[in-house]
């Protein structure tokens, strides 16, 4: 284990916690987290992915609310903050856009793909949960995020060249 970076040191609260604003975070290896899902039978895995998406939707909404206000007038600021913050938290590089009907995300270097590895099914359920939280904040109503392409489904060894794609309709 190496010494913390200056960015991580800035987040340390002196009591063993990492804070970004008022919200506590933790560092966990992607393979440790995603190994839980990989070990589950497919039917249970789907339920677990749904559960983590719901949890991220609920708790990610708290983070998003601290970044910007509600509504379309705040959308640009919220999206810019999220695109800046996601890579700092290890969530990959986000290219997030919106139109009057919803949100589109192109995600490069997903930690969920890195942790899970090759899969026949999309594995970035936490991202779907976060997108649903963002959708509610911008449009004032929930939407259902869909991972339309997942780099985990790329040919073995090619996932780093592929991006995950998402859409959530408001």
N, C-alpha and C positions, 0 to 999 in steps of 0.2 A: 504494500500500500504506500503510495507516495504522499508527500505533503500536499495540503490543500492549495489550490490556486488562489490568487488574490480575489477572484470573483467569488469563490466559495467562502473564503475568509470573511468577505464583506457580508455574506449571508448568515454567518454563524452568530448565534445568540449568546454564546458563552456558557450555555447550559446543555449543550449536546443537540441543539436544534438548528435547523436551517430555515431562515425566514426570508420571504420575498414580500415586502410590505407586511401586512398583518397575518399573512398566511404561512403556515409551517409546511415544509416539504421534507422529503427524505431522499437519499440516494440509494438506489437499488440496481443491481445489475439487470439488464433486460433479460438475460437468459434465466436468471433466478425467478423473475416474475412470470415470464412466459412459459417457463418449464412447468409451472402449475397447470396451465391450460393444455400443454402438449401431453401431459400425463393422463388427462381425463378421456374417457370414452367420448366419442363424437357427440352423442345426445347430451351428455352432461357438460361437455365443452361449450356447446351452443348456449346452454342456460347460463353458464359461468360468464361467457362473453356478454350476454344480455345484462347480467347483473353488474359487471364492471362498467359497462356503458351507462347504465342507469345511475350508478354511483358517481361517475365522472360528470354526468349531466347535472346532477344535483349539487355536487361540491365544486365543480368547475364553474358553475354559475356564480358562486361567491367570488372566485378570483376574477372572472370577467367583469362583474359588477364593480370591483375595485379599480379596474383599468379605465372605465369610461361610463358615461350615463347610458340611459335607455333610449332606444329609438333610432330611426334612420339618420337623424341629425348627428348622432354620435358614432355612426357606423365606421367612417373612415378612421377616426382616432382609435376606436376599439380594435379594428382589424390591423392597423399599423402596430399597435402595442402587442397584440397577440403574435404577429409575425416576428417581432423583435424578441419577445419573451420565450417563445416555444424552443428555439435552439439553445437558449441559455439554460433551460430546464431539461435538455436532453431529448426533446420531442421531435427532433429533426428540423429540416428547413421547410417552412410553410410558405406557399404562395396562395393566399386566400383572397378571393374576389366575391362580389355580391352583385345581384341585380334585383329588380323589384319582386322577383319570385323566389329568391333564396340565395344560397351560398355554394361556391365551388372551391374545392381545395385540391391542390397538387402538393404532395408531400414527398420530399426527397430524404432518404436516410432515416426511415421510420425505425425507432428503437424496438417497436413491437415485432417488426419483420426480422430485425437483427437478432432478437431474443428467441423467436419461435423457429425461424428457419423456413425451409420450403414447406408449402402446405397446398392442399387442394382447395382450401377455402380462405377467404380474407381473415386476417388476424388483428386488425387495427381497431377493434371495438372501442377502446378508450377514446380514440380520436373521434369516432362517431358521437360518443357522449358529449365531448367538448363542443363539437359543431352544433349539436342540438341546443346546448346552453347558449352559445353565441347567437343562434337563430332566434331564440326566445328573447334575448336581450335586444336585438336589432329590430325584429319584426313584431314583438309583443305577443307572439303565439308560437307554440311548439311546432317543430317539424321532425320528420324522421330521416336521419342521415343514412345514406347508403354508400358503402365502399364499392365503387363501380369497377375498380382495378386495384389489385394488391400485389406489391412487389414480391410477396412470399409465393405467389403463384407463377413467378417467372421460372425459366429453365434453371435447373440446378447451377449455382455459382454465378448467376446473372442478376440477382436481385438488386445489387448495388447500382446497376445501370438503369433500373426501372423505378418509376415513381408510383406511389399509391394515389388514386384519384377518388374523390368523394363528392357527393351532391346532397344537399339538404334543401327540400322545398318547404317554404314557409306556408 
